[in-house]
Amino acid sequence: MTNATTHSQALLIAISLALFGPLSASCSLQDQNAIRTDKGHVLEGDAKELEDLGSDRSRNRVDGEGVEDDSRAANESSASESSKPRESSENEASGPADSLSPSPTPTPEVSGQDKDGKIVPLEKRTIAVSGLALAQLVQRNGRGTVYTVGESPSIAREGVDCRSRAIVTKCSPVFAKLGLGDDDIVQIGGSRAMGGMLALTSKGEVWSWGRKNWSLLGYDVPGWESITPKKIPGLSGIVHIEVGITHVMAIAKDGTVWGWGTNQNGQLGFKSPATIITPVQIPFLKGVKKLALGEQFTLAILPTGEVVSFGSNFFGALGAGPRDSSLEGINDTPRVIAQLKDIRDVYAGHSFAAAVTKDDQVFVWGSNIGGALGDGTTIDRLEPVSIAALSGAIKLSIYASHGLALKRDGTVWSWGTCAKGCLGRDGGSTPARIPTLSNIVELVSSSYQYVHALDNSGNRFSWGRQLRANFGDANANNVGEVLIRVPTKYSNPPNL
C-alpha cells in the first residue's frame, strides 16, 4: 500500500468521523472491516479521548469516553477451529509453571501470625476492569473470592436500572460476591474496553462472562452476552491468563500458549481466520515468561529475556524499526526487538507498548499521540527509547494517549493526555508524580478513562470518569457522568 493511498484513507476516515461520529457498539466486525485501514480500526467503547486531542493528525479515534447508548455488539462471524487444546492431566493442572517469573509488584496484604509465631500474609487483593465494571480478587490462605461492582453484564449479575443521560442500563453500585462456588480463584483479568471478564482457578480452569465482543469469552453464546460465568471448554492446566483489548492468551503448566479472539492482523499468530472463537494453541510460543496484548498486536518475553512482537505494526507498535513493505498488513511471524535485553515485564496499549528491565528501567515505542510515550514529544517511535523519569517502575498501565506507572517506592506517576481526569493531577507529556498517592501496591486503568489503585492497607482509590456505578459509589448511581480529577477513597468488599 502506497503512502498516498494510506494518507487518503486516513483522511477519509477522519472526515467520516467528523460527519457521523465514532462507530456504534452495534457495528459488527465485518462492518468495521469495511471502513478500517491497514492502520487499525475504531474500537467499541473507545470514542472520545483522541478526539479531544484536536485534529492535528488524521487518525482513527480509538480511546476513551465510551459509547453513550445501550446498543449491543452484533454476533461475530464464526471461525474454523483449526486446533483443539490438549486436555492436561490432573497433575498438570496443579502448581505454577516453572517458566513464569513472579511479578515483583506486591499486593495489598494484611499480616498476621501462624501457630508457630511466623508472620504470614492473611489477605491480599488484586483488581481488574472491563468496560465500566470492577472486579476485586480477595485471597486468604490460598482461597480466592471475587467481588464485582459496576455495569452489567461484566459484574455477572443483572443489577438495577442505572441512568446515564437519557440512557438506562443495568448496574450495581454495591460489591457482591461472584458465585463461582469453590472460592479458589487465583487470578482475574478484564478487557479494559467493553468486553469480557475472566477468572483462573487453582485447578487450572478458566471461566469467563460478560459481553462477547471480539470473541473474548472463549466460547460462543446466543445473543451478545453471558451474564453467568461459564468454564471455557477444552482448557486445563492453565497457570496464567492475559486479557487484551481484542484477544486473550493463556499459558499452560507445560509451557504451551493458547489464544482466542480477534486475529485480523495476525495478533494470535495465524494469517487466518480473522476471528478465533475457541482456544487454539499458538505454535511458535512455548516457555514464554510474560505476555502483553495490544489492540492488534502481541508481545512475548522469551526465556532469554528478549522480546518478540507480532500482529499489526500500527504506528510502530511492533518496535521493529523503520517501516518497510514487510511490516504492512498481517505479521503473524514473531520478530525479536533487537534493542530490548533482560526484560522482566511488557505492557501493551492501543498502539504503543512498553518494557521494563530487570533493574526497573522503562523503554517505550509506538504511537505518541497526546504525549503517550512520556518522552516530552508527540513523535511516534519506531524503536524502543528509554524514559529516565520512569526509572524504578514495577508496574505500568497504558492505553491510547496516556500512561501510569507504579514505582517500587509506592508512588504513582502519570503522563500524556486524558480529558476525563485519569492522570490524577494537572496533565503533561512527561511523567510526574500524583502527589496525593503513597504506599500504592496495585494499579489498573480502563479505556473509559478511569483508574483504580490499592494501597498496602487494602484501601481503594479511584479517579477519572465515574459513570454507571463503576466506582462502587451508591450515591452516584443515577447521576450520570462525574469527573473525579484527584484520587478519592471509595468502599471495598468486606474483609474475609
N, C-alpha and C positions, 0 to 999 in steps of 0.2 A: 504494500500500500504506500503510495507516494505521500510526501509531506503535504502537498497541495490538497490531495484528497482528504487526508486526516484533518487538516485545518478547516476545510469546507464542511466536513461532517460535524466537527466540534462547534462551528459557528451555527450550523443548522439546529443543533440540539439546544444551544444557548437561546436562540430565537424562540424555539418551541417552548422552552421552559418559561420564558418571559410572557408568552401569549397564553399558555394553557396551564402553567404551574407544574409541580412535580408529579411523577407517576402516582396513580391511585394505588392503594393497597390491594385493590381487586384486580390489578393488572397481572396477567399470568406470565410465567417465564417466557412463553412463546411470544407474547405481546411485547415484553421487554426486549427480547432479541431483535424484534422488528425495528426498533429505534435506537439500539445501543451502537456504539462504535467499538473499534478494537481497543479503546482505552477504558472500557468498563461500562457499567450501567447504573441507573439510579436504583437505590435500594428502598424497599418499603420501610417506612419509619424514619427515613433519612431525607429530610426535605428542606431544612432551613439554615443550618449553621453556615454552610459555604455561601449560600445566597446572601447572607448578612455581611459577607466579607467584601461585597462590591463586585463590579463587573470588569475588573482589570484583567481577568483571564477567562477565556471561553472554555469552561469546563463543565462536566456533569455535576449537578448538585447532589451531594452524597451524604451529608451528615446532619443530624441534629434534631429538629423540633419534633418530627414525627407527624404522621398523617392525622389530621383532626377530623376523622369521621369514623363510622362504625363499619366500613367496608371490609370484606373478607377476602383473603387470598384465594384465587381460583385453584382448582386441583391442578397440580403439576403433572406433566406427562410422565408416564411410566417409562422406566429404563430397564434394559435387559440385565438380569442378574448374572454377570459374567463370571463371578467366582463366589462360591459359598464359603463362609467362615468355617474353619475346622473346629469341631467341638473338643474342648480340652477336658482332661480328666479332673476328678475332684481334687487330686493332689495338686494339679497345676493351678487350680482356682484359689489356692491359699498362698499368702505370703507375697512380698513385694518382688518386683523384677530386679535382678542384680544390675541391669543396665541403667536403671533410673537413678539419677543422683537426687538426693533430697534437696528441697528448696531451702535456702538459708533464711527465708522470711519466717520470723517467729509468728506464732498465732496467739490470740488472746488467751491467757491461761490464768486460772485461779489455783494456787498451790495449796497443798496440804501434806500430811504425813501418813505414811502407811503404818502397818502394825509394828514394823521394826524401827520406826522413827525417821525413815528416809523421806526427804522432801520429794514429792511427786506432783505432777500436774493433775488436778482434779477435773478441769474443764478447759476446753479450747473451742474457739469459734472461727468459722470462715464464712464468706459471703459470696453470692453470685447474683447477677441480674439478667433479666430477659425482658426487653421492652420496658414496660412500666411496672415490673414485678421484681420483688426482692426475695431471695431465699437465704436463710441463715442456717448453717450446719452447726449444731452444738454437740460436742463429743465429750464423753466422760467414761473413763475406764474402758476405752476401746469401743464403746457403744455410741453411735451417732444418730441424732434425731434432727429432722429438717423442719423448720418453721417458715411459712411464706406469708407475704403481705403484698397488697397492690392490686393490679388489674388481672382479671380472669382472661384466658384460661391458664396462664402461666403460674397461678397460685394453686392450681389443681383443685379448685372448687369454684362454684358459680359466683358466690358473693351476693352483693346487693346492688341496686341501682346506684350508679356513680356518674355524676354530671360533670361535663366539661363543655363550656359554652352551651350550645344547643344540643349537644350530643349526649346520649345516655348509654353507658356501657355497664359492665358488671365488674365490681371490685370489692375488696375488703380492706378497711383501714386498721384491722386488728390482726396480729400474728395468730396463726393457727397451725397446729401440728399436721405435717404431711402424713397421710396414712399408708405408709409402706409396710407397716406391720412389725417387722423384726428389729427395728431400731439399730441396724447395723451399717448405716451409711458412712462411707469413708471419704467421699469427695462429691462435690456438686459443681455444675457448670451451666452457664446460660449463654445465649447467642449475643447478648448485649443489644441487638436490634430486635425486631418484632418476630422472634422465632420461638424455639423450644427451650425447655429446661431439662437437664439430665442429672441423674444421680448414680454413683457407683457404690455397690455394696461390698462388704468384706468377703463375700463369696465369689467375687469377680463378675457379678451380673451388672448390666447397665439398664436402668429404667429411664423412660422419658415421658414428657407430657407437654401440652401447650399447643401453639399453632404449628401447622405442618409446613409453613413457608420454607422453601428451598429443601424440602425433604429432610430436615434435621432430625426428625423423630426416629429414623431408622426402621420404620415400617409404614405401610400405607394405611390411611383411615378414611372412611367416608366423610364427606364434608371438608371442613377446613381446620378442625382441631381435635385434640384428645384431652379432655379435661381430667380424665382418670389416668394416673401413672400406669404404664404398661412396660413389661420387660421386653427389651429388644431381642427378637428371636435370633438364635444362632451364635450369639456372643457369649463366651465364657472365658474364665481365666484372665479377665481384664484387670490391670493394675493402675491404669491412668487413662483419663479422658481429656480431650482438648476440644472445646467447643468454639468454633469460629463464627464468622458472620453468616456465611452461606454453606459451610460444610463442617463435618465433625470427623475426628480421628480418635482411635483408641489403641493403646499399647497393651499387648498381652504379656503374660509372665514369660512366655518363650521368646519374647523379643519381636514377634511379628506385629505389624501395624495394620489396622483395619480402618476403612473410611467410607463415608456416605454423604450424600447431599448434592450440592451443585458442582458440576465439573466442566463448566462452559469454557474454561481456559486451561484445562489440564491440572487444576489445583489438587485433584485427587490422584494424579499420576497416570491418567489414561487420556488418549486422544478423544475417545467417545465411550459411552453416551454422554449427553450434556447433563443428565441427572441420574444419580445412582440412589435408589430408594432404600435398599437394604445393604448392610455392611459387606464389603469385599476387601480382600487382602491387597495391600499396596506392595507390589512385587519387589521393588528395589529398596524398601525401607526395612531394616531389621537391626535391632540393638541400639536404636537411637536413644539419646538421653533426654531430649526435650523436643517439643513441637510448638509452633506458633502458626495460627491460621488467620490470614487477612481476608479481605473480601473475595479476592480471586487468586490468591497465591498462598504458598505454604513454605515454611522454614523448618528445618530439622537440624539438631545438633548431633553430629556423629560421635562415636566413642573417642575419636582423636581430638575432640574439641573444635573441629572445623564445622562450618555451617553450609548446608546445601539449600537451594531455593528452586522452586518450580511453580508453574502457573502463569498468570498474566504479569507482564513487565510494565504494567500501568504506571507511568511516571517514574520508572526506575525502581519499582518495588522489589525486584529480584536482586538488586545490588550487584548486577553483572557488568557494570561499566558502560562505556559508550554504546548507544543503541546501534544495532545493525539489523539486517533483514532476518537473521536467525532468531531474533528475540521478538519478532512480531507474531501475533496470534497465539496459538496453543504451544506452551512449553511444558510438555509432560515429562521431560528428562531432567533430572536434578543437575544443578551446576554448583560447584564449590565457589563460595565467595572468598576470593583469594586474600583479602585484607584481614579477615577475621581468624584469630587464633585463640586457643584457650578460653573458649566461650562457655559460660555457665548457664545463661538464660537467653532466650529470644522472645520478642514480642512483635505482634503484627497489628497495625491499624488498618484503616481502609485501604490506603495506597502508599503507606510508608511503614518502615519497620525499625527495630532497634535490637541491639545485642548488648549483653552485659558480660564482661570478662570475669574470670575467677578472682581478680583483685578489684572488682567493683568499678571498672571503667566502662563508660557507655559510648557506643557507636550508633549512629543513625544514618538512614538513607531513604530515598524515595521522594514522594510529593512533599513540598514545603509550603503549601498554601496556608496563609494566615500565620506563618512562622511555626508550623507544626513540628519542625525538627529541632527547634530551640537553639539554632546557631546564629540568631540575630539577623537572618536574611529571609527572603521568600524564594530563594533559588533552589530548584529541585536538585537533589544529589543522587547521581547515578551510581556512586560508590560510597561505602561507609566513611563517615567523618566522626572524629571524636568530639564529645561535648564535655569540656573540662568542668563546667558548673555542676554536672550531674555525677561527678565522682563520688563514690560512696553509696550509690543507689543499690538496693537489693530487690526492688520490685518496681515495675513500670505499669502504667495503664494509659494506653494511647488509642486515639481513634482517627479522626479526619484532619482537624486543624488545631488540635491541642493535645497536651500530654500532661501526665502527673507522675511523679517519682517519689517512692518511699525510700528514705535513706536509712542506713544502719543505725543512726543516732535517734531514730523515731520521728524525724521531721518529714514534712511533705512539701514538695516543690512542684510548681506548675508553670506552664508556658504556653504560648500560642494565642489563639483567638477562640472565645466561647461566648456567644451573645447572651446566653441564659445564666451566666454566673458560675459555671462549673470550674473556673480557675480558683475560686475561693478567695480572691483578692483582686486588686486592680491589675489589669492584664499587661502583657508584654511578651515580645517574641523571644526573650531569653529567660531561662529558668530563674525563679525567685521563690523564697520560702513563703508558705502560707503561715502568717505569724501566730495565728490562734490555735494551731495544732501542735501537739507534742505527744511523745510516747505512743505513736501510732504503730500498729503491727500488721494491719490488713487494709487493703485499698482496692476498690473496683469502681469503674465508671461505665456509663451507658451511652449508646448512640443518641439517646434522648436528652443528653446534656445535663446529667446529674451524677453525683458521686456519693458513695458510702465509704466510711472508714471506721475501723475499730481501734480502740486504744488497748493498752496492756491490762486494763481492768475490765475489758469487755464492753465498755461504753461505745455506743454507735453515734457517729456524727455524719450528717448529710448536708449537702448543699447543691445549688443549681436549680433545675426545673422541677418543682413539686406539682404533681398532677396525678389524678386518679388514684390517690392513696398510696403512691409509690414510696412515700417516706414513713408510712405507718402512723400518720397523724390523723386521728379520728376527727379532729376539729376542722381539717382541711378537705374532708371527703367530697363535698359538693360545692366547693368554692370555685373550681376551675384552676387555671394555671397561676401559680405564685412563684416568684423568683426569690430564692434564698441565696444571697450572694456571699454569705460568710458561713463557715461550718457551724452547724447548730446541733445540739444534742437531742436525740429522739429515743423513744422507748425501744426496748429489746424484748425478745422472747424470755419467758421465765427461766431462771437457773434450774438445772437438773437437780 
